[in-house]
Amino acid sequence: MAKSYPRRDVIGGAAASAVVLTTSPLLAAEPNVHDIAIKAFKFEPDLVQVHVGDTIRWTNHDVAPHTATADAFGWNTAEIAKSETAEITVIEGMETSFFCTFHPHMKGSIEIL
């Protein structure tokens, strides 16, 4: 004969399971890749919204080389030649404004959500 459980215990167990499932690292959102195109001496888009752990990837579509460099030089992609890409991983507390060291008028921003 099957054992019966009081309704209170079943509901409590279900609620506890829901808490474990929603806070489990196994169900955490996968990191995203955010693409920024470098075209006509501009970052497109010039503002990207990201989460810690995401990757930002710049692709150079111009003939001239470019960089994506934090305003206070905390991070830098180094030179990105025509048709090449460079990536950084978003970390907590990183600088969120960047520019191209070769073309300082080129500016962009990162918003960490």
Backbone as CSV, one residue per row, in Angstrom:
resi,resn,N_x,N_y,N_z,CA_x,CA_y,CA_z,C_x,C_y,C_z
1,MET,0.837,-1.162,0.000,0.000,0.000,0.000,0.899,1.249,0.000
2,ALA,0.534,2.220,-0.799,1.318,3.441,-0.917,1.147,4.294,0.320
3,LYS,2.238,4.935,0.714,2.209,5.801,1.885,1.592,7.136,1.503
4,SER,0.721,7.674,2.317,0.127,8.979,2.033,0.843,10.041,2.857
5,TYR,0.893,11.235,2.303,1.552,12.360,2.953,0.539,13.469,3.168
6,PRO,0.617,14.144,4.313,-0.290,15.260,4.543,-0.069,16.337,3.473
7,ARG,-1.145,17.001,3.069,-1.096,18.036,2.035,-0.060,19.111,2.375
8,ARG,0.031,19.481,3.645,0.971,20.496,4.097,2.404,20.092,3.743
9,ASP,2.769,18.835,3.922,4.115,18.363,3.615,4.389,18.378,2.111
10,VAL,3.387,18.028,1.319,3.553,18.007,-0.130,3.757,19.431,-0.652
11,ILE,2.944,20.382,-0.168,3.070,21.771,-0.615,4.408,22.349,-0.164
12,GLY,4.804,22.076,1.061,6.097,22.559,1.558,7.245,21.996,0.756
13,GLY,7.176,20.728,0.414,8.227,20.106,-0.393,8.296,20.704,-1.785
14,ALA,7.132,20.980,-2.373,7.093,21.589,-3.708,7.691,22.988,-3.671
15,ALA,7.357,23.748,-2.626,7.896,25.110,-2.508,9.412,25.063,-2.337
16,ALA,9.913,24.153,-1.527,11.355,24.035,-1.322,12.055,23.650,-2.618
17,SER,11.446,22.759,-3.388,12.022,22.359,-4.675,12.079,23.536,-5.634
18,ALA,11.032,24.364,-5.642,11.003,25.527,-6.522,12.126,26.497,-6.169
19,VAL,12.381,26.691,-4.885,13.462,27.588,-4.467,14.805,27.042,-4.931
20,VAL,15.028,25.761,-4.764,16.291,25.154,-5.179,16.457,25.272,-6.681
21,LEU,15.413,25.022,-7.462,15.513,25.088,-8.907,15.774,26.493,-9.412
22,THR,15.145,27.493,-8.808,15.320,28.858,-9.305,16.630,29.478,-8.854
23,THR,17.271,28.929,-7.840,18.547,29.475,-7.387,19.724,28.584,-7.767
24,SER,19.462,27.509,-8.464,20.515,26.581,-8.839,21.429,27.194,-9.895
25,PRO,22.759,27.077,-9.713,23.673,27.598,-10.727,23.523,26.877,-12.063
26,LEU,22.983,25.662,-12.038,22.793,24.929,-13.279,21.780,25.613,-14.177
27,LEU,20.870,26.388,-13.592,19.850,27.067,-14.370,20.186,28.536,-14.596
28,ALA,21.359,28.956,-14.212,21.763,30.356,-14.418,21.828,30.632,-15.919
29,ALA,21.560,31.869,-16.286,21.582,32.249,-17.696,22.975,32.041,-18.284
30,GLU,23.007,31.545,-19.491,24.274,31.373,-20.189,24.826,32.751,-20.545
31,PRO,26.132,32.927,-20.500,26.711,34.199,-20.930,26.388,34.457,-22.402
32,ASN,26.180,35.709,-22.739,25.877,36.109,-24.105,27.091,36.752,-24.753
33,VAL,27.108,36.730,-26.078,28.121,37.432,-26.854,27.431,38.645,-27.474
34,HIS,28.004,39.819,-27.261,27.461,41.072,-27.779,28.419,41.579,-28.855
35,ASP,27.917,41.714,-30.071,28.753,42.140,-31.188,28.688,43.642,-31.398
36,ILE,29.853,44.234,-31.587,29.972,45.643,-31.945,30.748,45.699,-33.255
37,ALA,30.126,46.291,-34.262,30.787,46.461,-35.550,31.537,47.785,-35.543
38,ILE,32.696,47.777,-36.173,33.444,49.015,-36.379,33.303,49.325,-37.864
39,LYS,32.521,50.376,-38.157,32.230,50.758,-39.546,32.291,52.273,-39.676
40,ALA,32.903,52.740,-40.733,32.962,54.177,-41.027,33.459,54.970,-39.818
41,PHE,34.455,54.399,-39.125,35.087,55.044,-37.983,34.089,55.325,-36.854
42,LYS,33.180,54.358,-36.625,32.212,54.419,-35.524,32.048,53.019,-34.943
43,PHE,31.708,52.965,-33.647,31.313,51.716,-33.003,29.802,51.593,-33.158
44,GLU,29.336,50.470,-33.701,27.904,50.256,-33.906,27.483,48.943,-33.263
45,PRO,26.676,48.966,-32.196,26.165,50.155,-31.527,27.245,50.786,-30.654
46,ASP,27.027,52.035,-30.280,28.010,52.709,-29.425,27.685,52.542,-27.941
47,LEU,26.566,51.890,-27.637,26.200,51.517,-26.268,25.736,50.073,-26.285
48,VAL,26.323,49.266,-25.418,25.939,47.860,-25.324,25.587,47.554,-23.870
49,GLN,24.472,46.842,-23.673,24.027,46.447,-22.332,24.386,44.984,-22.120
50,VAL,25.101,44.707,-21.032,25.677,43.387,-20.800,25.493,42.966,-19.345
51,HIS,25.823,41.722,-19.069,25.880,41.194,-17.709,27.310,40.709,-17.447
52,VAL,27.685,40.652,-16.186,28.974,40.096,-15.806,29.061,38.671,-16.366
53,GLY,30.174,38.349,-16.985,30.374,37.029,-17.589,30.113,37.013,-19.087
54,ASP,29.394,38.015,-19.607,29.159,38.100,-21.047,30.459,38.440,-21.772
55,THR,30.449,38.250,-23.071,31.582,38.590,-23.922,31.167,39.719,-24.857
56,ILE,32.066,40.673,-25.043,31.855,41.719,-26.041,32.866,41.458,-27.154
57,ARG,32.354,41.410,-28.392,33.218,41.118,-29.540,33.136,42.280,-30.541
58,TRP,34.288,42.863,-30.853,34.383,43.919,-31.847,34.873,43.317,-33.153
59,THR,34.246,43.708,-34.275,34.685,43.283,-35.599,34.963,44.527,-36.430
60,ASN,36.161,44.602,-36.994,36.576,45.765,-37.769,36.204,45.583,-39.241
61,HIS,35.302,46.434,-39.732,34.898,46.422,-41.137,35.564,47.547,-41.924
62,ASP,36.393,48.345,-41.261,37.113,49.436,-41.926,38.456,48.935,-42.460
63,VAL,39.033,49.711,-43.358,40.369,49.396,-43.882,41.426,49.699,-42.825
64,ALA,41.218,50.774,-42.067,42.174,51.186,-41.039,42.081,50.294,-39.809
65,PRO,43.183,50.106,-39.088,43.129,49.360,-37.830,42.472,50.205,-36.738
66,HIS,41.914,49.537,-35.752,41.265,50.196,-34.624,41.572,49.433,-33.343
67,THR,41.200,50.041,-32.210,41.224,49.364,-30.911,39.919,49.684,-30.204
68,ALA,39.643,48.948,-29.175,38.635,49.315,-28.179,39.414,49.327,-26.873
69,THR,39.551,50.517,-26.300,40.405,50.709,-25.137,39.646,51.478,-24.065
70,ALA,39.663,50.970,-22.843,38.988,51.658,-21.735,39.577,53.051,-21.564
71,ASP,38.717,54.024,-21.231,39.166,55.419,-21.107,40.368,55.585,-20.185
72,ALA,40.417,54.838,-19.085,41.546,54.933,-18.150,42.544,53.787,-18.375
73,PHE,42.439,53.122,-19.532,43.368,52.070,-19.969,43.345,50.827,-19.091
74,GLY,42.201,50.555,-18.443,42.074,49.360,-17.610,41.972,48.076,-18.410
75,TRP,41.528,48.169,-19.649,41.498,47.026,-20.564,41.672,47.546,-21.987
76,ASN,42.094,46.652,-22.873,42.400,47.051,-24.239,42.345,45.828,-25.135
77,THR,41.742,45.964,-26.299,41.683,44.837,-27.242,42.965,44.676,-28.028
78,ALA,43.833,45.663,-27.980,44.992,45.757,-28.876,44.477,46.055,-30.282
79,GLU,45.366,46.102,-31.233,45.000,46.467,-32.601,44.088,45.422,-33.224
80,ILE,43.014,45.904,-33.850,42.087,45.032,-34.588,42.210,45.419,-36.062
81,ALA,42.824,44.559,-36.851,43.011,44.827,-38.273,41.714,44.608,-39.046
82,LYS,41.697,45.044,-40.293,40.520,44.869,-41.156,40.070,43.406,-41.163
83,SER,38.766,43.208,-40.991,38.114,41.884,-41.014,38.465,41.010,-39.820
84,GLU,39.170,41.538,-38.834,39.495,40.756,-37.647,38.594,41.129,-36.485
85,THR,38.615,40.289,-35.448,37.801,40.514,-34.256,38.680,40.505,-33.015
86,ALA,38.140,41.078,-31.948,38.780,41.027,-30.636,37.659,40.942,-29.609
87,GLU,37.930,40.279,-28.489,36.909,40.056,-27.473,37.439,40.380,-26.086
88,ILE,36.506,40.773,-25.214,36.793,40.869,-23.786,35.630,40.213,-23.050
89,THR,35.897,39.735,-21.854,34.857,39.195,-20.985,34.513,40.252,-19.955
90,VAL,33.221,40.471,-19.758,32.752,41.492,-18.825,32.983,41.009,-17.396
91,ILE,33.631,41.859,-16.592,33.846,41.550,-15.184,33.260,42.680,-14.338
92,GLU,32.943,42.342,-13.117,32.380,43.328,-12.197,33.384,44.444,-11.951
93,GLY,32.915,45.681,-11.999,33.756,46.830,-11.704,34.644,47.300,-12.848
94,MET,34.523,46.690,-14.012,35.379,47.107,-15.124,34.977,48.495,-15.637
95,GLU,35.917,49.152,-16.292,35.630,50.450,-16.895,34.585,50.273,-17.996
96,THR,33.698,51.257,-18.110,32.578,51.100,-19.036,32.575,52.093,-20.202
97,SER,33.539,52.967,-20.273,33.663,53.862,-21.421,34.921,53.479,-22.180
98,PHE,34.824,53.493,-23.514,35.984,53.103,-24.316,36.105,53.976,-25.555
99,PHE,37.259,53.906,-26.180,37.557,54.681,-27.384,38.579,53.913,-28.216
100,CYS,38.850,54.409,-29.407,39.883,53.839,-30.261,41.153,54.667,-30.069
101,THR,42.256,54.033,-29.727,43.498,54.784,-29.486,44.039,55.432,-30.759
102,PHE,43.741,54.855,-31.925,44.183,55.438,-33.189,43.294,56.608,-33.620
103,HIS,42.021,56.558,-33.224,41.023,57.552,-33.644,40.195,57.939,-32.420
104,PRO,40.718,58.812,-31.560,40.090,59.117,-30.266,38.663,59.668,-30.332
105,HIS,38.241,60.128,-31.509,36.848,60.591,-31.635,35.859,59.425,-31.609
106,MET,36.339,58.216,-31.826,35.490,57.024,-31.788,35.296,56.631,-30.324
107,LYS,34.046,56.677,-29.870,33.763,56.399,-28.452,32.582,55.430,-28.333
108,GLY,32.593,54.689,-27.229,31.498,53.768,-26.944,31.336,53.583,-25.447
109,SER,30.218,52.970,-25.064,29.921,52.741,-23.651,29.369,51.348,-23.437
110,ILE,29.617,50.858,-22.232,29.112,49.560,-21.780,28.255,49.823,-20.560
111,GLU,27.057,49.269,-20.556,26.192,49.351,-19.369,26.092,47.939,-18.796
112,ILE,26.563,47.782,-17.562,26.506,46.474,-16.915,25.214,46.412,-16.104
113,LEU,24.356,45.470,-16.466,23.047,45.325,-15.812,23.128,44.451,-14.592
